[in-house]
Amino acid sequence: MGARNTVSIPKQETGTHTISLWLTTSVNNTELSSTPISFEASWSNEDNELPLIWLGEINPTIIKYEDAIIPYMVFDPKAEEV
């Protein structure tokens, strides 16, 4: 089993942020790097009362009269249930 590593992310501003991670190593004086893995995370600070709206990937090419599918998520910090 490989080595375990933990990274703490400091408090972020309210909003959606992209986090990327990858591994690097050196083998025979050659630097090797893995393919980055990226994901999005949302932070909502205690004083924020505005909803956060996240839009997913949108097809950049839309043909006239074709339906546009726009994935989205909403977080309302004032809602009683999450």
ABEGO torsion letter per residue (X at the ends): XBBBBBBBBBBBBBEBBBBBBBBBBBBGGBBBBBBBBBBBBBBBBAABABBBBBBBBBBABBBBGBBBBBBBBBBBAABABX
